[in-house]
Amino acid sequence: MSEDREIQCRDCDTPFVFTAGEQTFFAEKEFTPPVRCKPCRDKRKAQRDNGGGQRPGGGQRSGGGGYQPQQSYSAPTPPNEPMVEHRTKRRGSRRHRDDDGYGGGGDSW
């Protein structure tokens, strides 16, 4: 069994103890050893959970603005048939899902 190790915190330079039990646990889970003391880890986690921190790639997290319903499009239909609303429109030769989710029309792909 390994001995307790003293590690300098990356953020506050305070030494903290990485116990033998923690080392065993980290090794079993294949975690890397900690580089921050518990108070600094908790502080970073709170910042991350509150959206206050920067993303690792630089910049804030984007997107997730809220729910926006899909736009509906009217599809051309043969005469004497009702107009059909589709959630997505056809792009080029690719077929996209329509209201019933089955591609519609019964024609083969």
C-alpha positions in Angstrom: 0.0 0.0 0.0 1.3 3.5 -0.8 1.9 6.3 1.7 0.1 9.6 2.0 1.4 12.2 -0.4 1.4 16.0 0.0 0.4 17.9 -3.1 0.5 21.7 -3.8 -2.9 23.0 -5.0 -2.7 24.4 -8.5 -5.0 27.4 -7.7 -4.1 28.5 -4.2 -0.7 26.9 -3.6 -1.9 25.4 -0.3 -0.5 21.9 0.4 -3.1 19.1 0.8 -2.8 15.5 1.6 -3.6 12.8 -1.0 -4.2 9.8 1.3 -3.2 6.2 0.6 -6.9 5.3 0.4 -7.6 8.0 -2.1 -4.6 7.0 -4.1 -5.9 3.4 -4.2 -9.4 4.5 -5.2 -8.0 6.8 -8.0 -5.8 4.0 -9.3 -8.7 1.5 -9.4 -10.9 4.0 -11.3 -8.0 5.0 -13.5 -8.4 8.7 -12.5 -5.5 11.1 -12.6 -4.3 12.4 -9.2 -5.9 15.6 -8.1 -4.2 18.9 -8.7 -6.5 21.1 -6.5 -7.5 21.0 -2.9 -11.1 20.3 -1.9 -12.1 23.9 -1.4 -10.7 24.9 -4.8 -12.4 21.9 -6.5 -15.7 22.8 -4.9 -15.3 26.5 -6.0 -14.6 25.5 -9.6 -17.5 23.0 -9.6 -19.8 25.8 -8.4 -18.6 28.1 -11.1 -19.1 25.5 -13.7 -22.6 24.5 -12.5 -23.7 28.1 -12.4 -22.4 28.7 -15.9 -19.8 31.2 -14.7 -16.7 29.6 -16.2 -15.1 29.4 -19.6 -15.4 26.3 -21.7 -12.1 24.3 -22.2 -12.0 25.2 -25.9 -12.3 28.9 -25.1 -15.5 30.8 -25.2 -18.8 30.3 -23.5 -21.2 27.4 -24.2 -23.4 28.3 -27.1 -26.9 27.2 -28.1 -29.5 25.8 -25.8 -31.5 29.1 -26.0 -34.8 27.4 -25.6 -37.4 25.4 -27.5 -38.1 26.5 -31.0 -40.8 24.5 -32.9 -39.9 23.2 -36.3 -41.1 25.3 -39.2 -43.9 23.7 -41.3 -43.9 23.8 -45.1 -46.8 23.3 -47.5 -46.2 20.6 -50.1 -47.5 20.7 -53.6 -50.4 18.1 -53.9 -52.3 16.8 -56.9 -55.6 18.5 -57.7 -58.7 17.4 -55.7 -56.5 16.3 -52.7 -56.2 18.2 -49.4 -53.1 20.3 -48.6 -50.6 18.5 -46.5 -48.4 20.2 -43.9 -44.8 18.9 -43.6 -42.4 19.6 -40.7 -39.3 19.6 -43.0 -38.9 20.4 -46.7 -37.2 18.3 -49.3 -33.6 19.3 -50.0 -32.2 18.2 -53.3 -32.7 14.5 -53.8 -32.7 13.6 -50.1 -36.0 12.7 -48.5 -36.8 14.0 -45.0 -39.4 13.0 -42.4 -42.8 14.4 -42.7 -45.7 14.7 -40.2 -46.4 11.0 -39.7 -42.6 10.2 -39.5 -42.8 7.5 -42.2 -41.7 9.5 -45.2 -45.2 9.5 -46.6 -46.6 8.5 -50.0 -45.8 4.8 -49.7 -43.2 5.1 -52.5 -40.0 3.2 -52.0 -36.7 4.8 -51.2 
